[in-house]
Amino acid sequence: MIPFSILDLAPIRQGGDAAQAFANMCTQARHAEQLGYHRYWLAEHHNMSGIGSSATSVLIGHVAGATQRIRVGSGGIMLPNHAPLVIAEQFGTLESLYPGRIDLGLGRAPGTDRRTAYALRRDRLGDDQDFPRDVAELQAYLRAAEPEQPVRAVPGAGLNVPIWLLGSSLFSAQLAAILGLPYAFASHFAPDYLTEALTQYRRGFRPSEQLQEPYAMVGVNVVTAASDDEARRLFTSTQVASVDMLRGLREPMGPAIDDIEPYWTAEEKRAVEHKLKYSCVGSADSVRQQLGALIRETAADEIMTTVRFFDAEAGLRSLEILARVRDEIASDG
């Protein structure tokens, strides 16, 4: 059975706050664990009023503490924002607290705007072009320390926390192949290079101590409900948020609307529909067909779905329906 996993941004909703977002996050993670989802990842973003997952490592610990078995990790930590030693220590701490359950997914984008990136980095001279060097440094901190090694991650050294590379272009696909790491493509918001990135990753893969064969995860937005019409209505919260980003707005997530057509221009509609190309929206039957086609197209080893609903209860119901779809896809072979 292809594992299904969840990517969460701890959405802050209109009329709510971060505390409410985190409570919803933990409820959703526990529900996902009961339904047999494989991983629960959180994504680092900054200076966005509708996204609460900026302190990603803290929230990973919170979710891991609220659950028992599901793997918990980052999808991802934006490594250019951080010194590799700090991330090694944070994830070494998480792995020590929750052994065998922590994943460290790494991205090379800042996860924010230029000014906020500067506020995060300050006097750090590196940028995303130094990503390969930073990944290698981080890997070294998580391996067993050498006898004369002057700087060690404590905790962290020798824990070998699984590292993933995340990307939306060809750069990280090629790097993941060279380093022999699992790779996750952010097709849920950046569809253009999905096929080529997976091809280059698989073709160039070199076995490593962590991974002997290529392992590719594909991101997809999933909104499923009792009917196609209701799922499409629920999906408007994500579509509106994407329109707002085009307009330079980073507001809290709003409720679904009955008719999105008056909200966007024709140009905005084309841009958002392209951005959200890899979205499976509809009833169980519709989503099963859409996901089946995506799995056949990509030969994905794992599916990671976003779960972004203004109505938290609708999000839980969507997870239940998707779990049944996952099982049906598995039984179909």
C-alpha positions in Angstrom: 0.0 0.0 0.0 1.3 3.5 -0.9 1.6 5.4 2.3 -0.5 8.6 2.6 0.8 11.4 4.8 -0.2 14.9 5.8 1.4 18.3 5.4 0.1 21.0 7.8 0.7 24.7 8.0 -1.3 25.2 11.2 -3.7 27.6 9.5 -4.9 30.5 11.5 -8.5 31.2 10.7 -10.5 34.4 10.6 -11.9 35.0 14.0 -9.4 32.6 15.6 -5.8 32.8 16.8 -2.6 30.7 16.9 -3.7 28.8 20.1 -6.8 27.6 18.4 -4.8 26.6 15.3 -2.5 24.5 17.4 -5.4 22.8 19.2 -6.9 22.0 15.8 -3.6 20.7 14.6 -3.2 18.3 17.5 -6.8 17.0 17.1 -6.1 16.5 13.4 -2.8 14.7 14.0 -4.4 12.3 16.5 -7.3 11.6 14.1 -4.7 11.0 11.3 -2.9 8.5 13.5 -6.0 6.6 14.2 -6.8 6.5 10.5 -3.4 5.0 9.6 -1.7 8.0 8.0 2.1 7.5 7.9 3.6 11.0 8.6 2.5 14.3 9.9 4.7 17.1 8.7 4.8 20.9 9.4 6.1 23.5 7.0 8.2 26.6 8.0 6.8 29.9 6.9 7.2 33.4 8.3 5.3 36.7 8.3 2.1 35.2 7.1 -1.0 36.0 9.2 -2.7 32.8 8.1 0.1 30.4 8.8 1.0 29.4 12.4 3.9 27.0 11.7 6.8 29.4 11.9 8.4 27.8 15.0 8.4 24.5 13.2 10.6 22.4 15.5 8.5 23.5 18.5 5.3 22.4 16.9 6.9 19.1 15.8 7.5 18.3 19.4 4.0 19.4 20.4 2.4 17.0 17.8 4.8 14.2 18.6 3.8 14.6 22.3 0.1 14.5 21.4 0.4 11.3 19.4 1.9 7.8 19.9 3.0 6.2 16.6 2.7 8.5 13.6 6.0 9.9 12.3 6.3 13.6 12.7 8.6 16.0 11.0 9.3 19.1 8.9 8.1 19.6 5.4 10.3 21.5 5.6 12.8 23.4 7.6 14.1 26.2 5.4 17.8 25.6 6.0 19.1 28.9 4.7 17.3 30.6 7.6 19.3 28.6 10.2 22.8 27.5 11.2 23.1 23.8 10.6 24.3 23.1 14.1 21.1 24.7 15.5 18.9 22.4 13.4 21.0 19.4 14.3 20.6 20.1 18.0 16.8 20.8 17.7 16.2 17.6 15.8 18.6 15.6 18.0 16.5 16.8 20.9 13.3 15.7 19.1 14.7 12.3 18.2 15.9 11.8 21.8 12.4 12.6 23.1 10.5 10.6 20.4 12.9 8.0 19.1 12.3 6.5 15.7 9.5 9.0 14.9 11.2 12.2 13.7 11.8 13.2 10.0 13.9 16.2 9.0 12.8 17.6 5.6 14.9 20.4 4.3 14.1 23.2 1.8 16.4 25.9 0.3 13.8 28.7 -0.1 13.4 31.2 2.8 9.7 30.5 3.2 8.9 34.2 3.3 9.6 37.6 1.7 13.0 39.2 1.3 12.7 41.6 4.2 11.6 38.9 6.6 14.4 36.6 5.3 16.9 39.3 6.3 15.3 39.7 9.7 15.7 35.9 10.2 19.3 35.6 9.0 20.8 39.0 10.0 24.5 38.7 9.7 24.6 35.2 8.2 26.5 35.5 5.0 25.1 32.3 3.4 22.1 32.1 1.1 20.1 29.4 -0.7 23.0 28.9 -3.1 25.0 27.4 -0.2 22.4 24.8 0.4 24.5 21.8 -0.6 27.2 22.8 1.8 24.7 23.4 4.7 23.1 20.0 4.1 26.5 18.3 4.2 27.4 20.1 7.4 24.1 19.1 9.0 24.6 15.5 7.9 28.0 15.5 9.6 26.5 16.7 12.9 24.0 13.9 12.9 26.5 11.2 12.3 28.6 9.7 15.1 31.2 12.2 16.2 34.8 11.7 15.2 37.3 11.5 18.2 38.9 14.9 17.4 35.8 16.6 16.1 35.8 20.1 17.7 32.1 21.0 17.3 29.4 18.4 18.1 25.6 18.4 18.2 24.5 17.5 21.7 22.1 15.9 21.4 22.2 14.9 17.8 25.5 13.2 17.1 25.1 9.6 16.2 21.3 9.8 16.1 21.1 9.7 12.2 17.7 11.5 12.0 16.4 10.7 8.5 16.9 13.7 6.2 14.7 14.4 3.2 15.2 17.1 0.5 12.2 19.0 -0.6 11.9 21.0 -3.8 9.8 22.6 -6.5 12.5 22.7 -9.2 15.3 20.5 -10.5 18.0 21.7 -8.1 17.0 19.7 -5.0 16.0 16.7 -7.1 19.5 16.5 -8.5 21.1 17.0 -5.0 18.9 14.4 -3.4 20.0 11.9 -6.1 23.7 12.7 -5.6 23.4 12.4 -1.8 21.1 9.3 -1.9 18.3 10.9 0.1 14.5 10.6 -0.2 12.9 13.4 -2.2 9.6 15.2 -1.9 8.3 17.4 -4.7 6.0 20.4 -3.8 3.6 19.8 -6.6 0.7 21.0 -4.5 1.7 24.5 -5.2 4.4 24.3 -7.9 3.4 21.9 -10.7 5.7 22.8 -13.5 8.7 20.5 -13.0 7.1 17.5 -11.3 7.7 15.0 -14.1 11.2 16.2 -15.0 12.3 16.4 -11.3 11.2 12.9 -10.6 12.9 11.6 -13.7 16.2 13.3 -12.9 16.0 12.1 -9.3 15.5 8.5 -10.2 17.9 8.5 -13.0 20.7 10.1 -11.1 20.2 8.3 -7.7 23.3 7.0 -5.9 22.7 4.6 -3.0 23.7 5.9 0.5 23.9 4.7 4.1 20.4 6.2 4.6 18.7 4.9 1.4 19.5 2.2 -1.1 16.8 2.9 -3.7 15.2 6.2 -4.8 12.1 7.2 -2.8 9.9 9.9 -4.1 7.0 11.7 -2.3 4.5 13.7 -4.3 2.5 16.6 -2.8 -1.2 17.1 -3.6 -4.1 19.2 -2.3 -7.0 17.0 -1.3 -10.5 18.2 -0.4 -13.1 15.5 -0.3 -16.7 15.5 1.0 -20.0 13.7 0.6 -20.5 15.3 -2.8 -18.5 16.9 -5.6 -20.3 20.2 -5.1 -19.6 20.3 -1.4 -15.9 19.5 -1.9 -15.6 22.2 -4.5 -17.3 24.7 -2.1 -14.9 23.8 0.7 -11.9 24.1 -1.7 -12.7 27.8 -2.2 -10.9 28.6 1.1 -7.7 27.5 -0.5 -8.4 29.2 -3.8 -9.2 32.5 -2.1 -6.0 32.3 -0.1 -4.1 31.8 -3.3 -5.8 34.8 -5.0 -5.0 36.9 -1.9 -1.3 35.9 -2.2 -1.3 37.2 -5.8 -2.6 40.4 -4.4 0.1 40.7 -1.8 -2.2 39.8 1.1 -1.3 37.3 3.8 -4.5 37.2 5.8 -5.9 34.5 8.1 -7.8 31.7 6.3 -11.4 32.6 5.5 -14.6 30.5 5.3 -15.6 28.7 2.1 -17.8 30.8 -0.3 -20.6 29.6 -2.5 -19.4 31.2 -5.7 -15.8 32.1 -6.2 -16.3 33.6 -9.7 -17.0 37.1 -8.6 -13.9 37.1 -6.3 -11.2 36.6 -8.9 -10.4 38.1 -12.3 -9.9 35.9 -15.4 -6.1 36.3 -15.1 -6.1 35.4 -11.4 -8.3 32.4 -12.1 -5.8 31.1 -14.7 -2.9 31.6 -12.3 -4.5 29.9 -9.3 -5.8 27.0 -11.3 -2.3 26.5 -12.7 -0.7 26.7 -9.2 -3.3 24.3 -7.8 -3.2 21.9 -10.8 -2.4 18.9 -8.5 -5.5 19.1 -6.4 -8.0 16.3 -6.0 -11.3 17.7 -5.1 -14.7 15.9 -5.0 -16.5 12.9 -3.6 -14.8 9.7 -2.7 -15.3 8.3 -6.1 -14.0 11.4 -7.8 -10.9 11.7 -5.6 -10.1 8.0 -6.1 -10.1 8.5 -9.8 -8.0 11.6 -9.6 -5.5 10.2 -7.1 -5.2 6.9 -9.1 -4.3 8.9 -12.2 -1.7 10.9 -10.3 -0.1 7.8 -8.8 0.1 6.2 -12.2 1.5 9.4 -13.8 4.3 9.8 -11.1 4.9 6.3 -9.8 5.0 8.0 -6.4 6.3 6.0 -3.5 4.3 8.1 -1.1 1.5 10.7 -1.3 1.6 13.8 1.0 -1.7 15.7 1.1 -2.4 19.2 2.4 -5.4 19.5 4.7 -6.5 23.2 4.7 -10.1 23.8 5.8 -11.7 26.7 7.5 -14.1 24.3 9.1 -11.9 22.0 11.1 -14.7 19.3 11.4 -14.9 19.2 7.6 -11.1 18.6 7.5 -11.5 15.6 9.9 -14.2 14.2 7.7 -12.1 14.7 4.6 -9.3 12.7 6.3 -11.8 9.9 7.0 -13.0 9.7 3.4 -9.4 9.9 2.0 -8.4 7.0 4.3 -11.1 4.9 2.7 -10.0 6.0 -0.7 -6.4 5.1 0.1 -7.5 1.6 1.2 -9.6 1.1 -2.0 -6.6 2.2 -4.2 -4.5 -0.4 -2.3 -7.0 -3.2 -2.8 -7.2 -2.3 -6.5 -3.5 -3.0 -6.7 
